[in-house]
Each structure stands twice: as C-alpha cells, then as structure tokens.
Amino acid sequence: MPLSIAPPNVAVEVKKIGAEDKVKKHLFELGIVEGSRVTVLASDGGNVILLVKEGRLCLDRGLASKIIVAVA
C-alpha cells in the first residue's frame, strides 16, 4: 500500500520507492530506504508526518504515495 494511506501509529516496512534517483538519494539521507521501518504519526491534509528512527519527518502526500509499504 502507498505510505500516504498507511494506518496511523502502526509500524510499516518500506518495500519500494518509486521516485527519481535524486529523490531516492535524498530519502536515503533522511533514513527512508527499502527495508527500513517507519511509523505514520498523522496524515492530515496534504502532508504525511512520519516517525523515522528517533526523529519526525513531514512528506508531501504526492511523494508519500510513491513509497510502497507493508505492515511490519
């Protein structure tokens, strides 16, 4: 399922990132890579707020929809 519709407060595992290489590199630097675990904290309006490792991160809904996840 896309990260943009993942249930809140549930750990999910990143399965695939369908974005350009430049965007993938940026996400890698933020700790979002295939196999990593993230938790959706909120999905309000046009943004998705994630818990990545020990920090919070806000992604645009369009980018979040390109990240495919599965419940961990």
C-alpha positions as CSV (number, residue, x, y, z in Angstrom):
1,M,0.0,0.0,0.0
2,P,1.2,3.6,-0.5
3,L,2.6,5.3,2.6
4,S,0.0,8.1,2.1
5,I,-2.8,5.6,3.1
6,A,-0.9,3.6,5.8
7,P,-2.7,3.4,9.1
8,P,-1.5,5.8,11.8
9,N,0.5,4.6,14.8
10,V,1.4,1.3,13.1
11,A,5.0,0.4,12.2
12,V,5.4,-0.3,8.4
13,E,8.3,-1.5,6.4
14,V,9.3,0.3,3.2
15,K,9.1,-2.1,0.3
16,K,9.7,0.1,-2.8
17,I,10.4,3.7,-3.6
18,G,9.1,4.7,-7.0
19,A,10.8,8.1,-7.4
20,E,13.7,9.6,-9.3
21,D,17.2,8.8,-8.3
22,K,17.8,12.3,-6.9
23,V,14.7,11.9,-4.7
24,K,15.7,8.4,-3.6
25,K,19.1,9.7,-2.6
26,H,17.5,12.5,-0.5
27,L,15.2,10.0,1.2
28,F,18.2,7.7,1.8
29,E,19.9,10.6,3.6
30,L,16.8,11.0,5.8
31,G,16.7,7.3,6.7
32,I,14.0,6.1,4.4
33,V,15.3,3.2,2.4
34,E,13.9,-0.2,1.3
35,G,13.7,-2.4,4.3
36,S,13.6,0.4,6.9
37,R,10.7,0.8,9.3
38,V,8.7,4.0,9.7
39,T,5.5,4.9,11.6
40,V,2.9,7.3,10.3
41,L,2.0,9.7,13.1
42,A,-0.5,11.8,11.2
43,S,-1.9,12.1,7.7
44,D,-3.7,15.5,7.6
45,G,-4.4,17.5,4.5
46,G,-1.6,17.4,2.0
47,N,1.2,16.1,4.3
48,V,2.2,12.9,6.0
49,I,4.1,13.1,9.3
50,L,6.4,10.1,10.0
51,L,8.5,8.8,12.8
52,V,11.8,7.7,11.2
53,K,14.2,6.2,13.7
54,E,14.1,8.8,16.5
55,G,13.0,11.9,14.5
56,R,9.9,13.2,12.9
57,L,9.7,14.0,9.2
58,C,7.0,15.6,7.1
59,L,6.5,14.4,3.5
60,D,4.3,15.8,0.7
61,R,1.3,13.5,0.0
62,G,2.5,13.1,-3.6
63,L,5.9,11.8,-2.6
64,A,4.4,9.6,0.2
65,S,2.2,8.0,-2.4
66,K,5.3,6.8,-4.3
67,I,6.6,5.0,-1.3
68,I,5.2,1.5,-1.1
69,V,5.0,-0.1,2.4
70,A,3.7,-3.2,4.2
71,V,2.6,-3.6,7.8
72,A,5.7,-4.8,9.7
